[in-house]
């Protein structure tokens, strides 16, 4: 058995999967990082091998974190997987994680699950110490609020 060093969050969203999926992919900048931080989408090419590039900007001048990676898998209406182990063109870079974001129908609503898999226990622990649970749960709550509004 392989240890995947996974951290995950999930939540129930009282909206149909189609609506949640649409908001997840088309309004990503509105929920992707915990407020008061904001997300600037540089490019997201929703296909295997497509570029995933964004900058997370904090409330204070100079606070920013650039994210550059590739989409590994994209299944419309279900999930996507991306990693920072490569830049577009399959150019290797120092890896931190592989993420998976997905939705499944649950009753009249949707089960949202986001997970991060790491190459080592140390990387997983570092991500946990960085505030994975609080940060990714805040993003899930922001997505939930968008989806349940209107």
C-alpha positions in Angstrom: 0.0 0.0 0.0 1.3 3.5 -0.9 0.8 6.3 1.5 -0.6 9.3 -0.4 0.0 11.8 2.4 -3.5 13.3 1.8 -5.2 16.2 3.5 -8.8 16.8 2.6 -11.9 18.9 3.3 -15.5 18.4 2.3 -18.8 20.0 2.7 -22.4 19.5 1.7 -23.8 22.3 -0.6 -27.5 22.7 -0.9 -27.4 23.2 -4.7 -27.5 20.8 -7.6 -24.1 19.5 -8.8 -24.5 21.2 -12.2 -24.7 24.6 -10.5 -21.8 23.9 -8.1 -19.6 22.7 -11.0 -20.4 25.8 -13.0 -19.5 28.1 -10.1 -16.4 26.1 -9.2 -15.0 26.4 -12.7 -16.4 29.6 -14.1 -16.1 31.8 -10.9 -12.9 30.3 -9.4 -11.4 33.6 -8.5 -14.4 34.3 -6.2 -13.8 31.4 -3.9 -10.3 30.0 -4.5 -8.4 31.6 -1.5 -9.6 32.7 1.9 -10.7 36.3 2.2 -9.3 38.9 2.6 -6.8 37.4 0.1 -7.9 37.4 -3.5 -7.1 35.4 -6.6 -5.9 36.7 -9.9 -6.3 34.1 -12.6 -3.5 34.3 -15.1 -4.6 31.3 -17.1 -6.6 28.1 -16.6 -6.7 25.7 -19.6 -9.3 23.1 -18.5 -7.7 20.1 -20.2 -5.1 17.5 -19.4 -1.7 19.3 -19.9 -3.3 22.7 -19.7 -1.7 25.6 -17.8 -2.9 26.5 -14.4 -1.5 29.8 -13.3 -2.7 32.3 -10.7 -1.5 34.8 -8.1 -2.9 34.9 -4.6 -2.7 38.5 -3.3 -2.9 39.4 0.4 -4.4 42.5 1.9 -1.0 44.1 2.6 1.3 45.5 -0.1 3.7 42.9 -1.4 1.8 39.9 0.0 1.5 37.5 -2.9 2.0 33.9 -3.8 2.3 32.7 -7.4 0.9 29.3 -8.3 2.1 27.7 -11.5 1.2 24.1 -12.6 -0.7 21.9 -15.0 -4.1 20.3 -15.1 -3.6 16.5 -15.1 -7.2 15.5 -15.5 -10.5 17.3 -16.2 -13.8 15.5 -16.1 -16.6 18.0 -16.7 -19.3 17.8 -14.0 -17.2 15.6 -11.8 -13.6 16.7 -10.9 -10.3 18.1 -11.9 -6.8 17.2 -10.8 -3.8 19.6 -11.0 -0.2 19.6 -9.8 2.6 22.1 -9.3 5.2 19.4 -10.1 5.3 20.6 -13.7 4.9 23.9 -15.6 3.1 23.8 -18.9 5.1 21.7 -21.5 5.8 19.1 -18.8 8.8 21.1 -17.5 9.6 19.7 -14.0 9.7 22.0 -11.1 10.0 21.5 -7.3 6.8 19.7 -6.4 4.6 20.5 -3.4 1.3 18.8 -4.0 -1.3 17.3 -6.4 -4.8 18.6 -5.8 -8.2 17.2 -6.6 -11.4 19.1 -6.5 -14.7 17.2 -7.1 -18.4 17.1 -6.7 -20.9 14.3 -6.4 -24.7 14.3 -6.1 -26.0 13.8 -2.6 -29.7 13.9 -2.0 -31.0 17.2 -3.4 -27.6 18.8 -3.2 -23.9 18.2 -3.7 -20.9 16.8 -1.8 -17.8 18.9 -2.5 -14.4 17.4 -1.7 -11.0 19.0 -2.1 -7.8 17.1 -1.4 -4.1 17.6 -1.5 -1.7 14.7 -1.9 2.0 15.2 -1.1 5.2 13.4 -2.0 6.3 13.0 1.6 4.9 13.0 5.1 7.1 16.1 5.7 5.4 18.0 2.9 2.0 17.0 4.1 2.9 18.1 7.7 4.2 21.4 6.4 1.0 22.0 4.5 -1.0 21.2 7.6 1.1 23.6 9.6 0.6 26.3 7.0 -3.1 26.1 7.9 -4.5 23.7 5.3 -7.6 22.7 7.2 -8.7 26.3 8.1 -7.7 27.7 4.7 -9.3 25.0 2.5 -12.4 24.9 4.7 -12.7 28.7 4.3 -12.6 28.3 0.5 -15.2 25.5 0.7 -17.4 27.8 2.8 -17.0 30.6 0.2 -17.9 28.2 -2.6 -20.9 27.0 -0.6 -22.1 30.5 0.0 -21.9 31.4 -3.7 -23.7 28.2 -4.7 -26.5 28.5 -2.2 -27.2 32.2 -2.9 -30.1 32.9 -5.3 
